[in-house]
Amino acid sequence: MADVELAFRWMPISDLAETDRDLDRAKLLSMSELWRDVKGDLPAEHIHDFNERLKREWAIETGLIERLYTFDAGITRLLIEQGIDASLIPHDAANKHPQIVAGIIADQAEAVDFLFDFVGQQRRLTTAFIKEVHALMTRKQTTASGIDQFGRPVEVPLAHGEYKRQPNNPTQSDGRTFEYCPPEQVSSEMDRLVEMHCAQADDGVAAELQAAWLHHRFTQIHPFQDGNGRVARALASLVLIREGWFPLVVASSSRAKYLDNLKQADAGDLRPLTSQFAAIQSRWFQQALAIGAQVQQAAERRDQLLAKISDEFRGRRVRAQVDMEQVKVTSATLASRARTKFDEYCDDLEDAIGADDETRRVFVDYGEDSHEERRSWHRYQIVETAKHPSLDYWANLRELHCWVRLGLVTESGRSEILLSLHGVNREFRGLVGASMCLYRRQRGDDIEHQIIELMPTCEELFEFNHKEASPSIERRFDRWLEDSLLRGLDQWRRGE
């Protein structure tokens, strides 16, 4: 029999490496602290409603990413907002009856409650608990896909909460095999996994790093015949919930990046997966803060607040004003750093394209709070960038807005790279975001220099608030700025 070509050869799991611990946590920790402050002022029912929607999203997405069922973003949003109802699920959801799909999602939602209960009881992770999670999450699933002795695909009974008895090494599209832990080694490897995780927790390892390590090493073992991805995300969620954060919602739209980061972890680099988990948490902090802002706005209209105004209003207003002034000063500093960077590139680009001030030229201009007229420019570009699926947030330009623009004029037309610093969420509470986009202009029949081909050049929204120290913000911003600007120039070059 010919040797099987392996894409990955299994080996016993390893603990964290020193390189894994190289984290930049300033943004995540500052947002966590800000949410902790806001959360304490929110009514319990609003926290409950937010957590219920989050739980439903987790339950739906963890099955979508495994292709247990399929439906579009509109159905996902409907189920999140209105609840898990079979009547809302299309009949072509992966050839499963809507009642079955609803049952699978309901079990996965129940698993989130199970995780919260586990954390509330302050229990330590055990292999017995992991088996309970698997049994719960696969309760409505009766079979798993397998291969018979002739190499034909078959459905085999799924043992709930029991380790695999047969190898479950998948064959990739290129014909190579990905080797997971052999069945006879699973029990000892799972014991080692739990032991290492508990030691990391005792040592105070960063929560997002713990979550990424536990998720990845569990998937390397792949202890169950099926359902391993769902359980891995549940275990990562357990770590994050214990930190007071949110369950790990890996959206199906991020599946390719998620799988790629797992491959990089297989190759020994856990940092991309850790960064993705941190970015997911940041996105949920942003959404939670938006809920807090809405609740705060409603609460301010309530009559019972009148009794507190005399004692608290003046002090709160002064503190809020100080915080607001702080983020405005920081925003102005970042805008200044961006202008310097854009000016440097402007000089180099003039040489690179052979600028002649007629058919080819490069220019930089900017607007800030002190420029009453210019600060309102580019509203369309900034709002459209914020709506892009890769960013998806509310750009608030009312309280704060600074921008810097790099213009590139050639025979092919005029393009612009735009950096914007502005508030985030409908109600500005001191959370500031920076975005960058590239767009081209062309002369239309009725609109001069019509904007076309607008696209973000930043991989993610840059965010900060008054809780984070300025040197930390500036270090993160400089890296983000350089990456986003280089990406924008490369997109412009390829479009020339």
For each residue, the residues with C-beta under 8 A, 3 or more apart:
1:
2:
3:
4: 177
5: 175 176 177
6: 9 176 177 178 179
7: 172 174 176 177 178
8: 178 179 266
9: 6 179
10: 179 180 181 182 220
11:
12: 185 189 192
13: 189 192 193 196 217 220 221
14: 17 217
15: 196 200
16: 20 21 200 205 209 213 270
17: 14 20 21 268 270
18: 21 22
19: 22 269 271
20: 16 17 209 213 270 271 274
21: 16 17 18 205 206 209
22: 18 19 271
23: 206 208 209 271 274 278
24: 27 475 476
25: 28 29 206 208 278
26: 29 30 468 469 472 473 476
27: 24 30 31 282 463 464 468 476
28: 25 31 32 208 278 281 282 285
29: 25 26 32 33 468
30: 26 27 33 34 464 465 467 468
31: 27 28 34 35 282 285 286 289 431 463 465
32: 28 29 35 36 244 245 281 285
33: 29 30 36 37 467
34: 30 31 37 38 285 289 430 431 465 467
35: 31 32 38 39 285 288 289 292
36: 32 33 39 40 244
37: 33 34 40 41
38: 34 35 41 42 288 289 292 296 429
39: 35 36 42 47 288 292
40: 36 37
41: 37 38 292 296
42: 38 39 46 47 291 292 295
43: 46 47 295 299
44: 47 48
45: 48 49
46: 42 43 49 50 291 295
47: 39 42 43 44 50 51
48: 44 45 51 52
49: 45 46 52 53
50: 46 47 53 54 288 291
51: 47 48 54 55
52: 48 49 55 56
53: 49 50 56 57 80 81
54: 50 51 57 58 246 247 249 284
55: 51 52 58 59 109 112 113 247
56: 52 53 59 60 79 80 83 84 105 109
57: 53 54 60 61 76 80 249
58: 54 55 61 62 108 109 112 237 247 248 249
59: 55 56 62 63 84 105 106 108 109 111 112
60: 56 57 63 64 76 79 80 84 105 108
61: 57 58 64 65 76 249 250 251 252
62: 58 59 65 66 108 229 230 233 234 250
63: 59 60 66 68 69 104 105 108 230
64: 60 61 67 68 69 70 71 76 252
65: 61 62 229 250 251 252 255 258
66: 62 63 229 230
67: 64 70 94
68: 63 64 94 96 101 104 141
69: 63 64 89 93 94 96 101 104
70: 64 67 93 94
71: 64 75 76 89 90 93
72: 75 76
73: 76 77 253
74: 77 78
75: 71 72 78 79 88 89 90
76: 57 60 61 64 71 72 73 79 80
77: 73 74 80 81
78: 74 75 81 82 88
79: 56 60 75 76 82 83 84 85 88 89 105
80: 53 56 57 60 76 77
81: 53 77 78
82: 78 79 85 88
83: 56 79
84: 56 59 60 79 102 105 106 109
85: 79 82 88 89 102
86: 89 98 99 101 102
87: 98
88: 75 78 79 82 85
89: 69 71 75 79 85 86 93 98 101 102
90: 71 75 93 98
91: 97 98
92: 95
93: 69 70 71 89 90 96 98 101
94: 67 68 69 70 101
95: 92
96: 68 69 93 100 101 104
97: 91 100 101
98: 86 87 89 90 91 93 101 102
99: 86 102 103
100: 96 97 103 104 140
101: 68 69 86 89 93 94 96 97 98 104 105
102: 84 85 86 89 98 99 105 106
103: 99 100 106 107 140
104: 63 68 69 96 100 101 107 108 140 141
105: 56 59 60 63 79 84 101 102 108 109
106: 59 84 102 103 109 110
107: 103 104 110 111 136 137 138 139 140
108: 58 59 60 62 63 104 105 111 112 137 230
109: 55 56 58 59 84 105 106 112 113
110: 106 107 113 114 136
111: 59 107 108 114 115 133 136 137 234
112: 55 58 59 108 109 115 116 234 237 247
113: 55 109 110 116 117
114: 110 111 117 118 132 133 136
115: 111 112 118 119 133 234 237 238 241 247
116: 112 113 119 120 241
117: 113 114 120 121
118: 114 115 121 123 129 238
119: 115 116 122 123 238 241 242
120: 116 117
121: 117 118
122: 119
123: 118 119 126 129
124: 198 201
125: 129 130 194 197 198 235 238
126: 123 129 130 194
127: 130 131 187 190 191 194
128: 131 132
129: 118 123 125 126 132 133
130: 125 126 127 133 134 190 194 223 231 235
131: 127 128 134 135 161 162 163
132: 114 128 129 135 136 161
133: 111 114 115 129 130 136 137 231 234 235
134: 130 131 137 138 160 161 224 227 231
135: 131 132 138 139 160 161
136: 107 110 111 114 132 133 139
137: 107 108 111 133 134 227 230 231 234
138: 107 134 135 141 158 160 224 226 227 230
139: 107 135 136 160
140: 100 103 104 107
141: 68 104 138 144 158 226 227
142: 157 158
143: 155 156 157 158
144: 141 155 156 157 158 225 226 227
145: 153 154 155 156 226
146: 153 154 155 156 166 168 225
147: 151 152 153 154
148: 151 152 154
149:
150:
151: 147 148
152: 147 148
153: 145 146 147
154: 145 146 147 148
155: 143 144 145 146
156: 143 144 145 146 225
157: 142 143 144
158: 138 141 142 143 144 225 226 227
159: 162 165 225
160: 134 135 138 139
161: 131 132 134 135
162: 131 159 224
163: 131 183 186 187 190 223 224
164: 167 168 183 186 222 223 224 225
165: 159 183 225
166: 146 183 225
167: 164 180 182 183
168: 146 164 180 222 225 226
169: 177 178 179 180
170: 177 178
171: 175 176 177 178
172: 7 175 176 177 178
173:
174: 7
175: 5 171 172
176: 5 6 7 171 172
177: 4 5 6 7 169 170 171 172
178: 6 7 8 169 170 171 172
179: 6 8 9 10 169
180: 10 167 168 169 220 221 222
181: 10 185 186 189 220 221 222 223
182: 10 167 185 186
183: 163 164 165 166 167 186
184:
185: 12 181 182 188 189
186: 163 164 181 182 183 189 190 221 223
187: 127 163 190 191
188: 185 191 192
189: 12 13 181 185 186 192 193 221 223
190: 127 130 163 186 187 193 194 221 223
191: 127 187 188 194 195
192: 12 13 188 189 195 196
193: 13 189 190 196 197 214 217 218 221
194: 125 126 127 130 190 191 197 198
195: 191 192 198 199
196: 13 15 192 193 199 200 217
197: 125 193 194 200 201 210 213 214
198: 124 125 194 195 201 202
199: 195 196 202 203
200: 15 16 196 197 203 205 210 213
201: 124 197 198 204 205 210 239 242
202: 198 199
203: 199 200
204: 201
205: 16 21 200 201 209 210 213
206: 21 23 25 209 210
207: 210 211 239 240 242 243 245
208: 23 25 28 211 212 240 274 277 278 281
209: 16 20 21 23 205 206 212 213 270 274
210: 197 200 201 205 206 207 213 214 239
211: 207 208 214 215 235 236 237 239 240 248 274 277
212: 208 209 215 216 236 265 270 273 274 277
213: 16 20 197 200 205 209 210 216 217 270
214: 193 197 210 211 217 218 232 235 236 239
215: 211 212 218 219 232 233 235 236 248 273 277
216: 212 213 219 220 232 262 265 266 270 273
217: 13 14 193 196 213 214 220 221
218: 193 214 215 221 222 223 228 231 232 235
219: 215 216 222 228 229 232 262
220: 10 13 180 181 216 217 266
221: 13 180 181 186 189 190 193 217 218
222: 164 168 180 181 218 219 228
223: 130 163 164 181 186 189 190 218 228
224: 134 138 162 163 164 227 228 231
225: 144 146 156 158 159 164 165 166 168
226: 138 141 144 145 158 168
227: 134 137 138 141 144 158 224 230 231
228: 218 219 222 223 224 231 232
229: 62 65 66 219 232 233
230: 62 63 66 108 137 138 227 233 234
231: 130 133 134 137 218 224 227 228 234 235
232: 214 215 216 218 219 228 229 235 236
233: 62 215 229 230 236 237 248 250
234: 62 111 112 115 133 137 230 231 237 238
235: 125 130 133 211 214 215 218 231 232 238 239
236: 211 212 214 215 232 233 239 240 248 277
237: 58 112 115 211 233 234 240 241 247 248
238: 115 118 119 125 234 235 241 242
239: 201 207 210 211 214 235 236 242 243
240: 207 208 211 236 237 243 245 246 247 248 277 281
241: 115 116 119 237 238 244 245 246 247
242: 119 201 207 238 239
243: 207 239 240
244: 32 36 241
245: 32 207 240 241 281 284
246: 54 240 241 249 281 284 285 288
247: 54 55 58 112 115 237 240 241
248: 58 211 215 233 236 237 240 277 280
249: 54 57 58 61 246 280 284
250: 61 62 65 233 254 255 258 280
251: 61 65 254 255
252: 61 64 65 255
253: 73 389
254: 250 251 257 258 276
255: 65 250 251 252 258 259
256: 259 260
257: 254 260 261 276
258: 65 250 254 255 261 262 276
259: 255 256 262 263
260: 256 257 263 264 272
261: 257 258 264 265 272 273 275 276
262: 216 219 258 259 265 266 273
263: 259 260 266 267
264: 260 261 267 269 270 272 273
265: 212 216 261 262 268 269 270 272 273
266: 8 216 220 262 263
267: 263 264
268: 17 265
269: 19 264 265 272
270: 16 17 20 209 212 213 216 264 265 273 274
271: 19 20 22 23 274 275
272: 260 261 264 265 269 275 276
273: 212 215 216 261 262 264 265 270 276 277
274: 20 23 208 209 211 212 270 271 277 278
275: 261 271 272 278 279
276: 254 257 258 261 272 273 279 280
277: 208 211 212 215 236 240 248 273 274 280 281
278: 23 25 28 208 274 275 281 282
279: 275 276 282 283 460
280: 248 249 250 276 277 283 284
281: 28 32 208 240 245 246 277 278 284 285
282: 27 28 31 278 279 285 286 463
283: 279 280 286 287
284: 54 245 246 249 280 281 287 288
285: 28 31 32 34 35 246 281 282 288 289
286: 31 282 283 289 290 393 424 425 431 463
287: 283 284 290 291
288: 35 38 39 50 246 284 285 291 292
289: 31 34 35 38 285 286 292 293 425 429 431
290: 286 287 293 294 394 425 426 427
291: 42 46 50 287 288 294 295
292: 35 38 39 41 42 288 289 295 296 429
293: 289 290 296 297 425 426 427 429
294: 290 291 297 298 426 427
295: 42 43 46 291 292 298 299
296: 38 41 292 293 299 300 427 429
297: 293 294 300 301 427
298: 294 295 301 302
299: 43 295 296 302 305
300: 296 297 305
301: 297 298
302: 298 299 305
303: 306
304: 307 308
305: 299 300 302 308 309
306: 303 309
307: 304 310
308: 304 305 311 312 313
309: 305 306 312 313
310: 307 313
311: 308 315
312: 308 309 315 316
313: 308 309 310 316 317
314: 317 318
315: 311 312 318 319
316: 312 313 319 320
317: 313 314 320 321
318: 314 315 321 322
319: 315 316 322 323
320: 316 317 323 324 430
321: 317 318 324 325
322: 318 319 325 326
323: 319 320 326 327 430 466
324: 320 321 327 328 399 430
325: 321 322 328 329
326: 322 323 329 330 466
327: 323 324 330 331 400 430 432 464 465 466
328: 324 325 331 332 369 400
329: 325 326 332 333
330: 326 327 333 334 432 464 470 473
331: 327 328 334 335 400 402 421 432
332: 328 329 335 336 368 369 402
333: 329 330 336 337 470 474
334: 330 331 337 338 402 421 434 473 474 477
335: 331 332 338 339 366 368 402 403 404 419 421
336: 332 333 339 340
337: 333 334 340 341 474 477 478 481
338: 334 335 341 342 404 419 481
339: 335 336 342 343 364 366 404
340: 336 337 343 344
341: 337 338 344 345 481 482 485
342: 338 339 345 346 364 404 405 406 419 485
343: 339 340 346 347 364
344: 340 341 347 348
345: 341 342 348 349 406 485 489
346: 342 343 349 350 362 363 364 406
347: 343 344 350 351
348: 344 345 351 352
349: 345 346 352 353 355 362 408 489
350: 346 347 353 355 361 362
351: 347 348 354 355
352: 348 349
353: 349 350 360 362 408 410
354: 351 360
355: 349 350 351 360 361 362
356: 359 360 361
357: 360 361
358: 361
359: 356 409 410 411
360: 353 354 355 356 357 409 410 411
361: 350 355 356 357 358 407 409
362: 346 349 350 353 355 406 407 408 409
363: 346 406 407 409
364: 339 342 343 346 404 405 406 407
365: 404 405 407
366: 335 339 374 402 403 404 405
367: 371 374 375 376 377 401 402 403
368: 332 335 371 374 375 401 402 403
369: 328 332 375 400 401 402
370:
371: 367 368 374 375
372: 375
373: 376 377
374: 366 367 368 371 377
375: 367 368 369 371 372 401 402 403
376: 367 373 379 397 401
377: 367 373 374 403
378: 381 382 403 405 418 420
379: 376 382 383 397
380: 383 384 451
381: 378 384 385 418 420 437 439 451 454
382: 378 379 385 386 395 397 403 418 420 422 435 437
383: 379 380 386 387 395
384: 380 381 387 388 437 454
385: 381 382 388 391 395 420 435 436 437 454 456
386: 382 383 391 392 393 394 395 435
387: 383 384 391 392
388: 384 385 391 392 455 456
389: 253 392
390: 456 459 460
391: 385 386 387 388 435 456 458 460 461
392: 386 387 388 389
393: 286 386 424 425 433 461
394: 290 386 424 425 426
395: 382 383 385 386 420 422 423 424 433 435
396: 399 400 422 423 424 425 426 427 428
397: 376 379 382 400 401 422 423
398: 423 428
399: 324 396 423 428
400: 327 328 331 369 396 397 421 422 423 428 432
401: 367 368 369 375 376 397 420 421 422 423
402: 331 332 334 335 366 367 368 369 375 420 421 422
403: 335 366 367 368 375 377 378 382 418 419 420 421
404: 335 338 339 342 364 365 366 418 419
405: 342 364 365 366 378 416 417 418 419
406: 342 345 346 362 363 364 416 417 418 485
407: 361 362 363 364 365 414 415 416
408: 349 353 362 414 415 416 417 492
409: 359 360 361 362 363 413 414 415
410: 353 359 360 413 496
411: 359 360
412: 496
413: 409 410 440 441 442
414: 407 408 409 440 441 442 449
415: 407 408 409 438 439 440 441 492 495
416: 405 406 407 408 438 439 440 441
417: 405 406 408 436 437 438 457 485 488 489 492
418: 378 381 382 403 404 405 406 436 437 438 439
419: 335 338 342 403 404 405 434 435 436 481 484 485
420: 378 381 382 385 395 401 402 403 434 435 436
421: 331 334 335 400 401 402 403 432 433 434
422: 382 395 396 397 400 401 402 432 433 434 435
423: 395 396 397 398 399 400 401 428 431 432 433
424: 286 393 394 395 396 428 431 432 433 461 463
425: 286 289 290 293 393 394 396 428 429 431
426: 290 293 294 394 396
427: 290 293 294 296 297 396
428: 396 398 399 400 423 424 425 431
429: 38 289 292 293 296 425
430: 34 320 323 324 327 465 466
431: 31 34 286 289 423 424 425 428 463 464 465
432: 327 330 331 400 421 422 423 424 463 464 465
433: 393 395 421 422 423 424 461 462 463
434: 334 419 420 421 422 458 461 462 463 477 480 481
435: 382 385 386 391 395 419 420 422 456 458 461 462
436: 385 417 418 419 420 456 457 458 481 484 485 488
437: 381 382 384 385 417 418 454 455 456 457 458 488
438: 415 416 417 418 453 454 455 457 488 491 492
439: 381 415 416 418 451 452 453 454 455
440: 413 414 415 416 451 452 453 495
441: 413 414 415 416 449 450 451 452
442: 413 414 449 450 452
443: 448 449 450
444: 447 448 450
445:
446:
447: 444 450
448: 443 444
449: 414 441 442 443
450: 441 442 443 444 447
451: 380 381 439 440 441 454
452: 439 440 441 442
453: 438 439 440 495
454: 381 384 385 437 438 439 451
455: 388 437 438 439 491
456: 385 388 390 391 435 436 437
457: 417 436 437 438 484 485 487 488 491
458: 391 434 435 436 437 461 462 480 483 484 487
459: 390 483 484 487
460: 279 390 391
461: 391 393 424 433 434 435 458
462: 433 434 435 458 476 477 480
463: 27 31 282 286 424 431 432 433 434
464: 27 30 327 330 431 432 468 473 476 477
465: 30 31 34 327 430 431 432 468
466: 323 326 327 430
467: 30 33 34
468: 26 27 29 30 464 465 472 473
469: 26 472 473
470: 330 333 473 474
471: 474 475
472: 26 468 469 475 476
473: 26 330 334 464 468 469 470 476 477
474: 333 334 337 470 471 477 478
475: 24 471 472 478 479
476: 24 26 27 462 464 472 473 479 480
477: 334 337 434 462 464 473 474 480 481
478: 337 474 475 481 482
479: 475 476 482 483
480: 434 458 462 476 477 483 484
481: 337 338 341 419 434 436 477 478 484 485
482: 341 478 479 485 486
483: 458 459 479 480 486 487
484: 419 436 457 458 459 480 481 487 488
485: 341 342 345 406 417 419 436 457 481 482 488 489
486: 482 483 489 490
487: 457 458 459 483 484 490 491
488: 417 436 437 438 457 484 485 491 492
489: 345 349 417 485 486 492 493
490: 486 487 493 494
491: 438 455 457 487 488 494 495
492: 408 415 417 438 488 489 495 496
493: 489 490 496
494: 490 491
495: 415 440 453 491 492
496: 410 412 492 493
